[in-house]
Amino acid sequence: MTPDIADRPHDADDDRSDAGYRVPGLERGLRILTEFSPREPMLGAPELSRRLGIPRTTVFRLLQTLEALGFLERADGDRNYRLGVAVLRLGFEYLSSLELTDLGLPVIESLRDDTGLTSHIVIRDGRDVVFVAKAQSHAPIFSSVKVNVGTRLPAHATTHGQVLMGDFTLEELRGLYPEPKLERFTQHTPETVEALYERVREDAERGFAISESSFERGISVVSAPVRNDTGRIAAVITTTIPRSAIDASLLDSGLVGKVRRAADELSKRLNYRPPARSPYMKALGI
């Protein structure tokens, strides 16, 4: 009779650390995939070997394996590699499973129909923001805007990221950005963590953010935070205006209020319940 697992004597192998069960080849392959980004869509074996500290011959074998599985494909005259369709397939399957996108897509579609503007749901992944849902405007002018599901941008340099970090303390921001100077993309990019924190606090206190060509020339946005059942900021809803500045007529039409109401609606769907206000606060309009 086979003894029950719970009744087996304690084995020394049970004391192994998690590191003892790692598969080096798999770990190295995944590290290679994470080196590719929108800013560096193509990389070669010599550069990957230098970055990861892996022998070039090993990198070549890993690249060939990833290519055979469809996670990478040849580019630039076969000298470099870029991400393949297998990565995209995994990404879309993951995104489609997110409750946030399932609940939020009808919300941003309604916002798109109400404003005529392309609308997105954006989340933070470490030091990047990731666009996880999109409601495309029917206006032809939006065909020039190349922001799709899966697009990544630097969090510290974008309005979306600054709104997403609205719950952060200064110490938390310093933990995420330990370097003395932040990478600058435009003259509007915060240069230090302290400057970033000041921007984050301003947006958090306002409850929304407006950006006019602060990250990409000719693109303006209005963003508002979405909170989950813990009360933390989980995402932002944003509308995109393909112009260097937002027309006064758009703002007069209540654009900011529409974006904020959409964010509040998605927050409710995520079971966020704002704290109750006291009668005194209500009387003061707080």
C-alpha positions in Angstrom: 0.0 0.0 0.0 1.4 3.4 -0.9 1.7 5.6 2.2 0.0 9.0 2.2 2.2 11.9 1.3 1.3 13.6 4.6 2.6 10.6 6.5 6.0 10.4 4.8 9.0 11.3 6.9 10.5 14.7 6.5 13.1 14.7 3.7 16.1 17.0 3.5 15.1 17.9 0.0 12.1 19.8 1.5 14.5 22.3 2.9 15.8 23.3 -0.5 15.4 27.0 -1.4 13.3 28.0 -4.4 16.6 28.8 -6.2 17.5 25.1 -6.2 14.5 24.3 -8.4 15.3 26.9 -11.1 16.0 25.9 -14.6 18.9 28.0 -15.9 18.1 27.6 -19.6 14.5 28.7 -19.1 15.5 31.6 -16.9 18.0 32.8 -19.4 15.5 32.5 -22.3 12.9 34.6 -20.4 15.5 37.2 -19.6 16.3 37.5 -23.3 12.6 38.1 -24.1 12.3 40.9 -21.4 15.2 42.8 -23.0 13.1 43.7 -26.0 11.0 46.9 -25.7 9.3 49.5 -27.9 12.4 51.6 -27.6 14.6 48.7 -28.6 12.5 46.3 -30.7 15.5 44.7 -32.4 18.5 43.2 -30.6 21.4 41.0 -31.7 23.3 38.2 -30.0 26.4 40.2 -29.2 24.4 42.9 -27.4 22.3 40.4 -25.5 25.4 38.5 -24.4 26.9 41.7 -23.1 23.8 42.8 -21.2 23.0 39.4 -19.6 26.6 38.3 -19.0 26.0 35.0 -20.9 28.5 33.5 -23.3 27.7 34.4 -26.9 27.5 30.7 -28.0 24.9 30.1 -25.3 23.0 33.1 -26.4 23.0 31.9 -30.0 21.5 28.5 -28.9 18.8 30.3 -26.9 17.9 32.6 -29.7 17.6 29.7 -32.1 15.3 27.8 -29.7 13.1 30.9 -29.1 12.9 31.4 -32.9 11.9 27.8 -33.5 9.1 28.2 -30.9 7.9 31.4 -32.5 8.8 33.7 -29.6 11.5 35.5 -31.8 11.9 36.1 -35.5 14.8 37.3 -37.6 15.0 41.0 -38.5 17.3 43.5 -40.1 18.7 41.2 -42.7 18.9 38.3 -40.2 21.5 40.1 -38.1 19.1 40.9 -35.3 15.9 39.5 -33.7 12.6 40.9 -32.7 9.6 39.5 -30.7 7.5 36.9 -32.6 3.8 36.2 -32.7 4.0 33.6 -29.9 4.7 36.5 -27.4 1.8 38.5 -28.7 -0.5 35.5 -28.5 0.5 34.9 -24.8 0.0 38.6 -24.1 -3.4 38.9 -25.6 -4.6 35.7 -23.9 -3.4 37.2 -20.6 -5.0 40.5 -21.2 -8.3 39.0 -22.2 -8.4 37.1 -18.9 -8.1 40.3 -16.8 -11.2 41.3 -15.0 -10.2 44.9 -15.5 -10.4 44.6 -19.2 -13.6 42.6 -19.2 -15.4 45.1 -16.9 -13.7 48.2 -18.4 -14.2 47.7 -22.2 -17.9 48.7 -22.2 -17.0 51.8 -20.1 -14.3 53.1 -22.4 -16.5 52.3 -25.5 -19.2 54.4 -23.9 -16.7 57.2 -23.2 -15.5 57.0 -26.8 -19.1 57.3 -28.1 -19.8 60.2 -25.8 -16.6 62.2 -26.7 -15.7 61.0 -30.1 -12.1 60.4 -28.8 -10.1 57.2 -28.6 -10.1 55.9 -25.0 -7.8 53.5 -23.2 -7.4 51.7 -20.0 -3.8 51.8 -18.7 -2.1 49.9 -15.9 1.4 50.1 -14.3 3.9 47.3 -14.6 7.0 48.2 -12.6 8.5 51.3 -14.2 6.4 51.1 -17.3 2.7 51.7 -18.1 0.9 49.2 -20.3 -2.2 49.9 -22.4 -4.5 46.9 -21.8 -7.8 48.0 -23.5 -8.7 50.4 -26.3 -11.8 51.9 -27.8 -10.8 53.3 -31.1 -12.4 56.6 -32.3 -14.2 56.4 -35.7 -12.6 59.8 -36.7 -10.0 59.4 -39.5 -7.6 61.7 -37.7 -7.0 59.0 -35.1 -5.4 56.6 -37.6 -2.1 58.4 -37.1 -2.1 57.6 -33.3 0.1 54.4 -32.9 -1.0 53.4 -29.4 -2.4 49.9 -29.2 -3.1 47.2 -26.6 0.3 46.1 -25.3 2.1 49.4 -25.9 4.5 50.2 -23.1 5.7 53.7 -22.1 8.0 54.9 -19.3 5.8 55.6 -16.2 7.7 58.5 -14.8 7.6 60.5 -18.1 3.9 60.0 -18.9 0.8 61.5 -17.4 -0.7 58.0 -17.2 2.2 56.8 -15.1 2.1 59.8 -12.8 -1.6 59.3 -12.1 -1.1 55.6 -11.6 1.5 56.4 -8.9 -0.9 58.7 -7.0 -0.9 56.5 -3.9 2.9 56.4 -3.6 4.8 57.9 -0.8 8.1 59.7 -1.6 10.0 56.7 -0.1 8.1 54.3 -2.3 9.0 56.3 -5.4 12.7 56.4 -4.3 12.5 52.6 -4.0 11.2 52.4 -7.6 13.7 55.0 -8.9 16.9 54.8 -6.9 19.0 56.7 -9.5 19.8 60.3 -8.8 18.6 61.5 -12.2 15.6 60.2 -14.2 15.8 59.7 -17.9 14.3 62.7 -19.7 12.3 62.4 -22.9 11.1 66.0 -23.2 11.5 69.2 -21.3 8.4 68.3 -19.4 9.8 65.0 -17.9 10.6 65.3 -14.2 14.3 65.2 -13.7 14.4 63.9 -10.1 12.3 61.7 -7.9 11.4 64.7 -5.8 10.1 66.5 -8.9 8.2 63.4 -9.9 6.6 63.2 -6.5 5.5 66.8 -6.7 3.8 66.1 -10.0 2.2 62.9 -8.7 0.8 64.7 -5.6 -0.6 67.6 -7.7 -2.5 65.1 -10.0 -3.7 63.1 -7.0 -5.1 66.1 -5.2 -6.8 67.3 -8.4 -8.3 63.9 -9.1 -7.3 64.0 -12.8 -4.5 65.1 -15.1 -4.3 66.9 -18.4 -1.2 66.6 -20.6 -0.6 68.7 -23.7 2.3 67.3 -25.7 4.2 66.6 -22.5 5.5 63.2 -23.7 4.8 63.0 -27.5 4.5 66.0 -29.7 1.0 66.5 -31.1 -0.7 64.2 -28.5 -2.7 65.5 -25.6 -4.6 63.4 -23.0 -7.0 63.6 -20.1 -6.6 60.9 -17.5 -8.4 59.9 -14.3 -7.6 57.1 -11.7 -9.5 53.9 -11.3 -9.5 52.3 -7.8 -10.1 48.7 -6.8 -11.8 47.1 -3.8 -8.8 47.9 -1.6 -9.0 51.6 -2.4 -5.7 51.6 -4.3 -5.3 53.0 -7.8 -5.4 50.0 -10.2 -5.6 51.7 -13.5 -6.3 54.9 -15.3 -8.9 55.7 -18.0 -7.6 58.2 -20.6 -8.8 59.9 -23.7 -6.4 60.9 -26.5 -6.6 64.1 -28.4 -4.4 64.1 -31.6 -3.4 67.8 -31.2 -0.7 69.7 -29.5 -3.2 71.4 -27.2 -6.8 70.7 -26.1 -9.3 73.0 -27.7 -11.2 75.1 -25.2 -14.5 73.9 -26.8 -13.6 70.3 -25.7 -13.0 71.3 -22.2 -16.1 73.5 -22.2 -18.1 70.4 -23.3 -17.3 68.7 -20.0 -14.5 66.4 -21.2 -12.8 66.2 -17.8 -16.0 65.3 -16.1 -16.8 62.6 -18.6 -13.4 61.0 -18.1 -13.7 61.1 -14.3 -17.2 59.7 -14.4 -16.0 56.8 -16.6 -13.1 56.2 -14.1 -15.6 56.2 -11.2 -17.9 53.8 -13.1 -15.1 51.3 -13.6 -14.0 51.8 -9.9 -17.6 50.8 -8.9 -17.4 47.7 -11.1 -14.2 46.8 -9.3 -16.2 47.1 -6.0 -14.5 50.3 -4.9 -16.6 52.1 -2.3 -15.4 55.6 -1.5 -15.4 56.4 2.3 -18.5 57.9 3.6 -18.5 61.7 4.1 -19.7 63.2 7.4 -22.6 65.7 7.3 -20.1 68.4 8.2 -18.0 67.6 5.1 -21.1 67.5 2.9 -22.1 70.9 4.2 -18.7 72.3 3.2 -18.9 70.6 -0.2 -15.8 68.4 0.6 
